[in-house]
Amino acid sequence: MFNIEEELKKLPTQPGVYLMHNAKDEIIYVGKAINLKNRVRQYFQSSRNKTTKIERMVSHIARFEYIVTDSELEALVLECNLIKEHRPRYNTMLKDDKAYPYIKVTIRRNFPGCCFPGK
């Protein structure tokens, strides 16, 4: 039986990625942390700052696992890959690998058009 309180005590202070599982053992959330112990504990501490989405997710967590990485950057890359692979329910960002941030560039407006009105 997975005891969340006991497992929280075992968490390392290194950077890494954590995976939250529900009772059906489905991965419902993947996150990264600079300090796994501090980050994962935050989910299970009572706080008024939790969003409804986070509270709902925490109520479904049956167990968690973690992967220690050598750096925060390595954790970021691993998190991204795991989200794309497992498509967890509570990871709303990075789910769709077809959506990328973009910058709109126009050539018909004078630069800087927004900063100097009348030009």
C-alpha positions as CSV (number, residue, x, y, z in Angstrom):
1,M,0.0,0.0,0.0
2,F,1.3,3.4,-0.9
3,N,1.5,5.8,2.1
4,I,1.8,9.4,0.8
5,E,3.0,10.8,4.1
6,E,5.8,8.2,4.3
7,E,6.8,8.7,0.6
8,L,6.9,12.5,1.1
9,K,9.6,11.9,3.8
10,K,11.7,10.0,1.3
11,L,11.8,12.6,-1.4
12,P,15.2,14.0,-2.4
13,T,16.1,17.7,-2.6
14,Q,17.5,17.4,-6.1
15,P,15.9,18.6,-9.3
16,G,13.6,16.2,-11.2
17,V,10.3,15.3,-12.5
18,Y,7.3,13.9,-10.6
19,L,4.4,11.9,-11.9
20,M,1.0,11.8,-10.1
21,H,-1.1,8.7,-10.5
22,N,-4.8,8.1,-9.8
23,A,-6.5,5.0,-8.3
24,K,-6.5,3.4,-11.7
25,D,-2.7,4.0,-11.9
26,E,-3.2,6.5,-14.8
27,I,-0.7,9.4,-14.9
28,I,-2.9,12.4,-14.2
29,Y,-0.1,15.1,-13.9
30,V,3.6,15.5,-14.7
31,G,5.6,18.3,-13.2
32,K,9.2,19.4,-12.8
33,A,10.9,20.8,-9.7
34,I,14.2,22.3,-8.7
35,N,13.8,20.7,-5.3
36,L,11.5,17.6,-5.5
37,K,10.9,17.4,-1.7
38,N,9.7,21.0,-1.5
39,R,7.6,21.0,-4.7
40,V,5.7,17.7,-4.2
41,R,5.0,18.5,-0.5
42,Q,3.2,21.7,-1.5
43,Y,0.4,19.7,-3.1
44,F,-0.4,17.9,0.1
45,Q,-0.1,20.9,2.5
46,S,-3.2,22.9,3.4
47,S,-3.2,26.2,1.6
48,R,-5.7,28.8,0.6
49,N,-3.7,29.6,-2.5
50,K,-4.6,26.4,-4.4
51,T,-6.8,26.7,-7.4
52,T,-9.9,24.6,-7.8
53,K,-8.2,22.6,-10.5
54,I,-5.2,21.8,-8.2
55,E,-7.5,20.8,-5.3
56,R,-9.5,18.5,-7.6
57,M,-6.3,16.9,-8.9
58,V,-4.9,16.4,-5.4
59,S,-8.1,14.6,-4.4
60,H,-7.5,12.1,-7.2
61,I,-3.8,11.4,-6.4
62,A,-3.4,7.8,-5.2
63,R,0.4,7.7,-5.5
64,F,3.3,9.5,-7.0
65,E,6.7,8.7,-8.4
66,Y,9.7,10.8,-9.3
67,I,12.8,10.8,-11.5
68,V,15.9,12.7,-10.3
69,T,17.8,14.7,-12.9
70,D,21.2,16.4,-13.0
71,S,19.7,19.8,-13.7
72,E,16.6,21.9,-14.0
73,L,17.0,22.0,-17.7
74,E,17.1,18.2,-17.9
75,A,14.0,18.1,-15.8
76,L,12.2,20.6,-18.2
77,V,13.1,18.5,-21.2
78,L,12.0,15.2,-19.5
79,E,8.8,16.8,-18.3
80,C,7.9,18.0,-21.8
81,N,8.6,14.5,-23.3
82,L,6.6,12.7,-20.6
83,I,3.6,15.1,-21.1
84,K,3.7,14.4,-24.8
85,E,3.9,10.7,-24.2
86,H,1.3,10.3,-21.5
87,R,-1.0,13.3,-22.1
88,P,-2.1,13.6,-18.5
89,R,-5.5,15.0,-17.7
90,Y,-4.3,17.9,-15.5
91,N,-1.5,19.1,-17.7
92,T,-3.3,21.7,-19.9
93,M,-0.1,23.3,-21.3
94,L,2.2,21.3,-23.7
95,K,-0.6,18.7,-24.4
96,D,-0.9,19.6,-28.1
97,D,2.5,19.5,-29.7
98,K,1.0,21.4,-32.7
99,A,0.6,24.7,-30.7
100,Y,3.7,26.8,-30.5
101,P,4.1,30.3,-29.2
102,Y,4.4,32.8,-32.1
103,I,5.3,36.3,-32.9
104,K,3.3,38.2,-35.5
105,V,5.4,40.3,-37.9
106,T,3.8,42.8,-40.2
107,I,5.5,44.8,-42.9
108,R,2.7,47.3,-43.6
109,R,3.1,49.3,-40.4
110,N,5.8,51.7,-39.5
111,F,8.0,50.8,-36.6
112,P,7.4,51.5,-33.8
113,G,3.8,52.3,-34.6
114,C,2.5,51.7,-31.1
115,C,4.9,53.8,-29.2
116,F,4.8,57.1,-31.2
117,P,1.3,58.0,-32.2
118,G,1.0,60.2,-35.2
119,K,4.0,58.8,-37.1
